[in-house]
Amino acid sequence: MLFGYMSWSRLGTSEDLTQGVSLEWSRWCSDKDYLLGDQLLPLKHYQQLAAPVLAYSFADDNWGTAEAVDVMMQAYPNLERRHLKLASEGLLGIGHFGYFKPAAQHLWHEVINWLNRR
């Protein structure tokens, strides 16, 4: 934070974040309602979202735990929620960012099919 950003890349866990984003994220993580506790956000608009929302969580994600995703997603009225256990999906690990890596590509087809049905 001394240099105006949080150097997550040096810790090997994520991309670097600007100081403002890091502080906002820290504030959200300190609130039991995560970002839904942020009175600066237009939270009433979340409930007005008519589009369907598909939200995943993964058993080995230490940041986006099933409970954390449940809290964050309660703001959306048209929600479909899925929690994947890795062994049943043929994955050794996925973590927080692994869904976007080639090893999880077989999971993308489910989302594409979900989108096509809408």
C-alpha positions, 0 to 999 in steps of 0.5 A, a space after each residue: 500500500 506504500 506504493 499506491 497498490 497492493 502487490 498480490 502478484 508477489 504473493 502469488 495469489 492474484 493480480 495487483 490491485 490499486 490502493 482504492 480497490 484494495 481498501 474498498 475490498 477490505 471494507 467489504 470483506 470486513 462487513 458480514 454482508 460483504 458488498 451488500 453492506 456498502 451504503 455507497 452502492 445503489 443496492 436497490 438496483 440489484 433487486 430490480 435486475 430482471 436478467 437471470 443470474 447463474 452463480 457458482 462456488 467451488 469447494 476449495 475456494 477459500 475466498 468465495 466460499 459457499 457461504 460467502 457467495 450465498 450472502 453476496 448473491 441474495 441481492 439478486 431476485 432471479 438467481 440460480 445457484 450451484 456449488 461444485 464439489 471437485 471430485 464429482 466434476 473430475 477436478 483436482 482443484 479450482 480455487 478462486 480463479 481456476 474456473 477461467 483456466 483451461 483445466 476447467 474448460 469442460 465446465 464452461 459448456 454448462 454455462 454456455 448451455 445455460 445461456 443458450 436456454 435463456 
